[in-house]
Amino acid sequence: NGWKGHGPVPWSHEPNHGFLRSMAALARAAHAIGEEEEYVRCRDFLRETSAEAAEVLSI
């Protein structure tokens, strides 16, 4: 069924890695070009949906 748009996105479920890595990449890109609001939004979203992914991906 997949993710419903809310709630956790477990890093332990390997099919989620692509989405979680993409969110981390978007956060990094936003930070790199000075888009701090977008960086914070993406960073916080990642931390809220998967604290483990945020730690593993250093976000």
N, C-alpha and C positions, 0 to 999 in steps of 0.2 A: 503494500500500500504506500509506503514511503512517508516522507515528512509532511505534516499537515499545515505548515506555515507558522507553527508555534510549538513551544516546548523544546526539550533537549534534542540535540543531534549528536548522538554518541560517537566519539572518536573510535571507540572499540569496534564499531561496525564498519568494516573496511570500505564498503560502497559509499560511505559518507566522506571519505578522505578527499575526494575531488572537490566537492562543494566547500568543505572547510578550508582546504588549501587555497581555493579561489578567493574566499572571503579574506583570508590573511594576505594574499597577493594584492587584492583591491585596497586593503588598509595600508599596506606598504607603499603602493603607488600613490595614493592620496597624500600620504605624508611626504613623499618625495617631491611632489609638485606644490606643496604648501597648502593643500586643502585640509586644514586641521579639523573642521567640523565633520567632513566625510571620514577622515581617519578615525576620529573618536567614535563616530556612529558604527563603522565597520568593526573596530576593535571591541567595542562594548557588545555588539551583536555576537561576535565570535565568543567572547568570554561568557556571555549569558547562555548561549546554546551549547557550548562545549568548553568548559574550563580546561579540560585535559588537552584539547586541540590547541587552545591558546598557549598553554605551557609548552607543549611539544614544538609548536611553530614559532615560539618566542614572540608572541604578540601581546 
